[in-house]
Amino acid sequence: MKRIITCTLLMCIAYFALAQKSESGLKSFGLKGKVKVLTEYTFKGKKGRLDTLHSISKIVVEFNENGNITSESVDGVLKEKSVYDYSLNKTVVVNSYDSKGNVTSQIAYKLDRDDNEVEANTRSVSGQTYKYMMKYNTDGKILEQEDYKGTDNTPFAKIVSHYDNNGELSEQDSFGINGQLQIKRTVLYDSINNVSHQETLYPIIDSQLIESINTVNLDKNGNWQLKTIEGTQHFKTKPDWLGLTIIKRELTYY
């Protein structure tokens, strides 16, 4: 199931990491085989300085035998658990809870006849509402996502995606309310279609993020277990930011 995230400059990297997840369950994480549990650890530090690495989060995702997500837990700066309900016809409801078991938000996804998520409605505990409308190509990939907020459905963002000849995401653009380009991201892949290079432009703050990505340790099902991301972000008015992200995965199968 694709996780919907509001696209602001402060959240843009997280958004683009998730915005491609148009398929439900295993495919949304690029997983192969009958995965039962995915545990993912994320560490961050400075580029070229392994001694600066520190734990950011631990994510545990559980799948049923049909490959659909049943729950997703985050333990880190944010502690949250999401539970997926598939009991309604062509609608999936996701309830999220904080560490004390209090409901923090609810998302209801509406599916079309091909089980693509064409509409998502979310409400936070404070009562803030958002709506996301998605359009797909014939391969079931998202072409456009339009975002609205409030009970009057005020538009506030639009994301347009482009794909290469292999059906992989090659470019993604985010526009603000007035149609101004906020974020442009281009993606390149290695020989087995893992993302190997990303460039993200932020025209509003005149910045560019360049990331080199290395994915290794494939298991018997072809799922990666270790990913290293080295990033350099250029700014016009201040020194470059040099970052390192390491993601480790543990997989349990049926």
Summary of the structure (lengths in Angstrom):
residues: 254
radius of gyration: 18.3
end to end distance: 19.7
largest distance: 52.5
contacts: 730
relative contact order: 0.16
helix: 6%
strand: 59%
